[in-house]
Amino acid sequence: MSFINKQYQDNKPMRLDSYLKQLYPSFSRSYIAKSITNKPFKVNQKVAKVSQILHKRDIVSFDSKTFITKKPKEIKLPIVYEDKNVIVIDKPCGIITHSNGAHNDEGSVASFIKPYLNGPMQGDRAGIVHRLDRGTSGIIIAAKNPETLQFLQRQFSSRKVKKTYLAVVQGTLENDQAIINMPIERNPKVPAIFRVGANGKSAITNYRVVSTNGNYTLIELRPETGRTHQIRVHLKAIGHPIVGDNIYGGATNSRLMLHATSLELTMPDNGKQIFNSKPAEIFYELVKN
């Protein structure tokens, strides 16, 4: 084992996990905390806790191998379209778009597309234009070079991209089609999730009922904005959470019943294009009479 000994030089006291986050900014805070708990981190030769307070001249000791980045596991994802500038993936449910922090060996869309990239594209989010939640399946586009990345990101930020989703929700909606216009903000008590709130950012989702059996309803959704968890938060807010959404009150199911069915946008060389993906049969089976 090769240990590192670092002397804390700041006059202001600081928690050990915060100090290590400064030293290793590419690693997530949760990974650092877990490492301190599981590994022999010491302060002045005594085993340390995550909340250990460092004072000037304290010596922090740990195994240097703790913060070696693991190579992500190799995965294969279905490619819908590819040219010199972009690659379009039909993401399965359960696959993350990109890792959170460098020390993550889970295969992701980002790790899958890495061999396809060219130009100065670095980091664990290289090439990622937009994201789909782990539980959401369907169409996601990535850029192969920095110029295309900026070109596509401008379309998303200016709301010129047309996104269509299918979702199975609980109950029967009062209106066959409607616009949900409710601002979304981060939940201060649970920062990882979101909620409708007056102080939030503008969020607009259009929906249309496709079919229903009274217990469950299949709906088509066209979000005009792209807030994190927007569709999930909006559907919870109107009393019809997505089936399988264990964060926002959905009924228990084997998966989150949300699928990105199509993406329409302008390509760098080929004008406007639409990419489509069929949802799993379970989307239709749940709403059969």
Protein Blocks (a to p, Z undefined) as FASTA:
>chain_A
ZZdddddfbfbdcdfklmmmmmmmmbcfklmmmmmmmmccdeehiacdfklccdehiacd
ddfklmgccdddddddddfbdcfkbccddddehiafbdcdjbbcbdcfklmmmmmpgcjd
edjkgoiabdcdfklgcjddddfbfklmmmmmmmmmnopaccddddddehjdfbfbdcdd
ddddddfklmmbccddfklccdddddddfbdehjaccdddddfbdcehklmmmmmmnopa
cehiaknopacdfbdcdddfbdcdddfklopadddddddfklmmmmpZZ
